[in-house]
Amino acid sequence: MERFAAFSPSDRAVMREAYEDAWAHLVKSDSSLVGPDIEAATKDALVLDIIAGMRAGVKDARSLRDHALANVGVHPE
């Protein structure tokens, strides 16, 4: 079984910032992806993409956010 090292506190802070910014962007844009029937799936997709980006070595919150938004079909700012 492959093990992944835990993310450092600074990595977790970057991921949290990326997630919060991505979610705020969706809410502000009044996207249908924040509706009650799809909100949980959208959040899961954002989180999984941000984690994958961090594992791939991306350490910039804006890059993580932009990639996660693009993967749910939203053009980032």
WOLIN-V359248 format. One record per residue. N is the residue number from 1. SS is DSSP state (H for helix, E for strand, - for the rest). OMEGA is omega as a letter, one per 30 degrees, with the letter a starting at -180 (999 if undefined). NEAR is the number of other ideal C-beta (glycine too) atoms within 8 Angstrom. Layout:
n | ss | omega | near
N | SS | OMEGA | NEAR
N | SS | OMEGA | NEAR
//
This chain:
n | ss | omega | near
1 | - | l | 2
2 | - | l | 3
3 | - | l | 4
4 | - | l | 5
5 | - | l | 4
6 | - | l | 4
7 | - | l | 7
8 | - | l | 6
9 | H | a | 5
10 | H | l | 6
11 | H | l | 10
12 | H | l | 9
13 | H | l | 8
14 | H | l | 13
15 | H | l | 14
16 | H | l | 8
17 | H | l | 10
18 | H | a | 15
19 | H | a | 13
20 | H | l | 8
21 | H | l | 11
22 | H | a | 13
23 | H | l | 11
24 | H | l | 8
25 | H | l | 13
26 | H | l | 14
27 | H | a | 9
28 | H | a | 6
29 | - | a | 7
30 | - | a | 5
31 | - | l | 8
32 | H | l | 5
33 | H | l | 11
34 | H | l | 11
35 | - | a | 7
36 | - | a | 4
37 | - | a | 4
38 | - | a | 10
39 | H | a | 10
40 | H | l | 6
41 | H | l | 7
42 | H | l | 12
43 | H | l | 9
44 | H | a | 8
45 | H | l | 11
46 | H | a | 14
47 | H | a | 9
48 | H | l | 8
49 | H | l | 13
50 | H | l | 15
51 | H | l | 9
52 | H | l | 8
53 | H | l | 13
54 | H | l | 14
55 | H | l | 7
56 | - | l | 6
57 | - | l | 5
58 | - | a | 9
59 | - | a | 6
60 | - | a | 7
61 | H | a | 10
62 | H | l | 8
63 | H | l | 9
64 | H | l | 16
65 | H | a | 16
66 | H | l | 9
67 | H | l | 11
68 | H | l | 16
69 | H | l | 14
70 | H | a | 10
71 | H | l | 8
72 | - | l | 12
73 | - | a | 5
74 | - | l | 11
75 | - | l | 4
76 | - | a | 8
77 | - | 999 | 2
//
